[in-house]
Each structure stands twice: as structure tokens, then as C-alpha cells.
Amino acid sequence: MDTSSASAFARWPDVPACYDWLSLDRRGSWRLQGEPVTHGGLLRFLNMHYGHDDAGNWLVHNGPQRVFVTLDYTPWVLRLQPDGSLVTHTGAAAGTVDAAHLDDEGNVLLHAGVGIGVLDDRDLQAFLAACVGADGASVEDEGWIALMASEGEVFWQGLRIAFVERAEVASRYGFRPRPTP
């Protein structure tokens, strides 16, 4: 929490939190009551004030008000850059990737300095093209099927991609996709 939010909390301690209004979709777009947020100023505000609490809830601080975010999947949506680096849906550098996963629905998840994020599906083709098998060759469909059956090895930028069940991701990485009062 930044100092202006802490100061606002001190002045207005009884401002109710807001639930089920703001969400982050699978491609990193903000939605307000289900409608896409397109106003540039509001997008910048949401991106700048996005964070989490100690309970693993993700939220946007609006002065003294906490606007909790419903996540379609992970707290971060990551976008692959041409140089192989990653940025978050907020435009920040994601940091160094230390774990890579493929889930049971075919989503790619990367754990970086900012935390766990799902790769934007529009970047999946470039990601897959950069993956290799244990033999260093490009991965064919059979290699991905074997990985999903926990029988094969696939690597991206030297990291072994591990299989994970989608239902396990939130608890493994300590976030709550659906904050409740």
C-alpha cells in the first residue's frame, strides 16, 4: 500500500470494500461489471494501483477504498516480447522466470519476479516455437501430449516445463482468484 492510500485509510477507516465489480480477464484486460475498460486514464490508474493483501487477494486501491479483483486465472497475464523477455498486463517488466508450467487445459504459466502469471494466448505460438525437447529438437505434438501425461520433457529458455493441474495453481502460488467479504 502506498503512503497516500495509508493516509486515506487513516482519515476514512470505514469506507467499505468493493467486491464483484472489477475483474481481470484471461488476456489481461480489465473489466468493470463485465464491460471492458477502455478509458486510458482509468486503465493507467488500475495498472498503477494494482496489488495484493496478505491474504492473497488482488485489489486496486482507490484512495481509502479497496476494490477487490476477480481473476479469470492468475494475478498476472504475461506477454512475450520479441527478445524473449516478459511484461505484465500492467506494462511492468515481469522479472526473471524461475519456473514454467503447462496446465491440464493447455495454458502456459510462468513464475517470474512479479509472481505467477499465465501467458497471453496470443503469444503461445512464439512460446511454443522457442521450446525444445530433451534432445534439443523442436517439440512436436507428441512431445506436448507426453508432457501433459507427465512422461516427457520440454524446455523453454533452459527451464524444464512442469505439468500442473489448473485447480492447484492458486493454492500453490498463494492467491485467491475470487475474493469474498
Long-range contacts (C-beta under 8 A, 24 or more apart in sequence): 1-51, 1-61, 2-49, 2-61, 4-63, 5-49, 5-61, 5-63, 5-64, 8-63, 8-64, 9-64, 11-64, 12-63, 12-64, 13-64, 15-63, 15-64, 15-65, 16-65, 17-65, 17-66, 17-67, 17-68, 17-181, 18-62, 18-65, 18-66, 18-67, 18-68, 19-68, 19-179, 19-180, 19-181, 20-70, 21-67, 22-46, 22-60, 22-67, 22-68, 22-69, 22-70, 23-69, 23-70, 23-71, 23-72, 24-58, 24-69, 24-70, 24-71, 24-72, 24-75, 24-77, 24-89, 25-72, 26-72, 26-73, 26-77, 26-118, 26-121, 27-77, 27-89, 27-120, 27-121, 27-122, 28-77, 28-79, 28-88, 28-89, 28-120, 29-89, 47-89, 47-90, 47-91, 48-90, 50-90, 52-175, 55-176, 56-170, 56-174, 56-175, 56-176, 57-175, 57-176, 57-179, 58-175, 58-176, 58-179, 59-179, 68-179, 69-179, 70-177, 70-178, 70-179, 71-175, 71-177, 71-178, 72-177, 73-107, 73-118, 73-166, 73-169, 73-177, 74-109, 74-115, 74-116, 74-117, 74-118, 74-169, 74-173, 74-175, 75-115, 75-116, 75-117, 75-175, 76-112, 76-114, 76-115, 76-116, 76-117, 76-118, 77-117, 77-118, 77-119, 77-120, 78-110, 78-112, 78-117, 78-118, 78-119, 78-120, 78-123, 79-119, 79-120, 79-123, 80-119, 80-120, 80-123, 80-126, 80-127, 84-130, 84-157, 86-110, 86-112, 86-117, 88-114, 88-117, 89-120, 97-157, 97-159, 98-159, 99-159, 99-162, 100-156, 100-159, 100-160, 100-161, 100-162, 101-161, 101-162, 101-163, 101-164, 101-169, 102-144, 102-147, 102-148, 102-154, 102-161, 102-162, 102-163, 102-164, 103-163, 103-164, 103-165, 103-166, 103-169, 104-148, 104-163, 104-164, 104-165, 104-166, 105-166, 106-148, 107-166, 108-161, 109-164, 109-169, 111-173, 115-173, 115-175, 116-169, 116-173, 116-175, 127-156, 130-156, 130-157, 131-155, 131-156, 131-161
